[in-house]
Amino acid sequence: MNYSSEELTERAYTQIKKLIVTKKLTPGETIFQERLCETLGVQMEAVKNALALLANESILVPSPLGRMQVREISTREILETYDCRIALEAKATELFTLFAPQERIDDLRNLMVPFENGTCNANVFHKIDRHFHYLIVKNCGNRKLYELYKQGNFLSNMELIGLIAISQQEVIQEHLDIISAIHQRDSKKASQLMARHIERSKEAFYQN
């Protein structure tokens, strides 16, 4: 099968991010493009483009060797990121609940379909979890809030932390509870559930 350059870049981007999330590429580690090409079996151009995308998300930063390295993130920055997410996502969830069309609420519910028969691959779960939060903020109706959220690279920072030790079942149930409150247009309850959902991740990180 022949892939376009955009598709090859996306595949490389996904594979490299997976290495970062699973800590096979660790914070502070220098990225060697040639080694990645060999490890992933992808072309140099796709790897370069993927690394540029990751640098744009602040997941990668310049290294002293003139290459790129996985950004190191301090405990303080992680906790502050959680606090920013709680503030912005709680408000976004309130606005989404009040104003989002039913189609967008259905999109949220459809994200949960892969879990109807139980848990799934950890990386698939991580991707869906990220999209769940992003979809709410993007469609909350407040463009300034959405721009601030994007500028903060909050979800990218979460990927540098890696997978937090909260069971899939618990996270999925919390997502379903949030969706239920949104469906009922109970903005106060949905906002409180979202704030608590992120707070639990913060607590789990702090305890690890």
N, C-alpha and C positions, 0 to 999 in steps of 0.2 A: 504494500500500500504506500502510495506517495503522499507525504504530508507537506503542507505549505510551511513557509518559514515561520509564520505566526504559530502554527500548531506545534512545530518542533520546539519553539521557544517556550510555549506553555507547558509542554511535557517536561522540558529541562527544568523550568521554574518549579513545577510541582515536585519533581524528584529531589531537587536540591533543598527545597523548603522541608521536605519530609526528613532529609538527613539532619537538618537543623533542629526540627521539632523533636525528633527521637534521640537527639544528643550524639549522633554519630559524627556530626560536625559540632564541636563544642565552642562555647563563648571564648573569644580570643584566638581561635585557631585560624591560621592563614589559609586562604583558599588558593589552590593551585589548579588553574584551568585545565592544564594538560591531564592531570590526574583525574579530574572530574569527567573529562571526555572519555577516558579509558574505563573508569568505574561505571559510568552510566550508559556508555555505548552511544553517545550522542555527538553531533558535530560541534566543532569549536564555535562557530557562529551562534548556534543556539545557546551554548553555555554562556558566551559573552553577553548576549541579550538578556538571558535569565538573570545573570549576576547584576546587570544594570537595573533590572526591575526590583531586585531584592535590595540594592543600594538605595533606590528611590524610596523604599519603605523603611529605611534605616535599620534593616536587619543586618546588612553588611556595611562596613565602614572601611576607609583606607587603612592599610597596615604600614608599619615602619619600613617594610621591605618593598614598598611601592606596589603591592598587590591589594587584595581585599581580605578582610577577616570578619568573622562572626562578631557582631557587636556584643560587648560585655555590658550587662545591665545590673545595676546595684539593687540591693534589697530595698533601699529607700525609694528608688525610682519605681520599682515594681509596686510597692504599697501605694505610692502616690498615683500611679496609673489606675490601680483598682478604685481609688477614691474618685478620680476624675470620671471613670466609667460609671460608677454608681450615680453620680450627680447628673451626667449627661443622658445616660440610658434610661434612668428612672423618668426623667422629664420627657424623653423621646417616646417612651412607652405610653405615658399619659396622653400625649398628643396623638400618637398613632391610634390609640383606643378611641379617642374622640372623633377623629377626622378621616382615618384611612378607609378607603372603599372596601366593600366586602371581598373583592377580588384579591386584595393584598392580604387580608386575613386568611383567605383560603390558601394563599401561597405559603403562609407560615404553617398551616396545618399539613399541607402536602409535604413539607420538609420532614415531618415525623413519620411518613409512610414507611421508610426503610426499617423502622424500629418496631413495626407492628408485630413481627414474629420474633422479637427478642433483640439482643444487642448485635452490633456489627463491627467490622474492622475498625480498629482504633483511629486510623488516619481518616477514614470515611466519616466517622463520628466527629472528629475534630473539625473537619471541613464543614460539615452540616451545622455544627455548633457555632462556628464563626459566621456562617451565612445567616443564621437565625438572628443574631444580634445586629448584623449589618443591615438586614432587610428592614428591621424596625426603625433604626436610626435614619436610613435613607428615605423612608416613606413617612416620616413623622410630620412632614409639612413645614418644618422650620429649616429653611436653607442655611441660616447662619449656624445653627446647632450642628447640622450635618457637615458643614465646612470645618468647624472647629474639631469635630470628631475625626475627620479625615486628616487634618493637619497634625493631630496628636499621635497618629499612627498607633492607637491604643491596641488594636487587635494584633498588629505586628509585634508589639511588645509582648503580648501574651504568648505568641508563638516562640519567642526567645526563652520564655520560662519553661516551655514544654508542657506535657500532659499532667494536669493536676490530679492527685489521687482522690477523686470523687467518682463513685461508681457511675457507669453509664445510666443505669436504671434510675438513679436519683436525679441526674441532670435531665434526662428525658421527661421524667414526671414533673419536674419543675417547669420545663418548657411547656408541657401540656397544660399545667395549671395557669401559666401566664396566658396561653392562647385562649383558654376557657374564659378567663376574666376579660380579655380583649373582645372575644365573641359576644359576651354579654354587655359590652360597652361600659364596663365598670372600671373607669379610668384610675380611680384611687387604688383599688385592689390590684390592678395590673401593675401599676407603678411600684407599689409596695413589694409585690412578688418579685419584680425584676431587681429591685434594690437588694432584697434578701438573697436572691439567686447569686448575684455577683459578690455579695458580702461573704457568702459561704465559700466561694472559691478563694477569696482573700484569706479567710481563716485557715483553709486547708493548706495554702501555700505557707502561711506563717508557722504552721505546726510541723511542716516537713523539715 
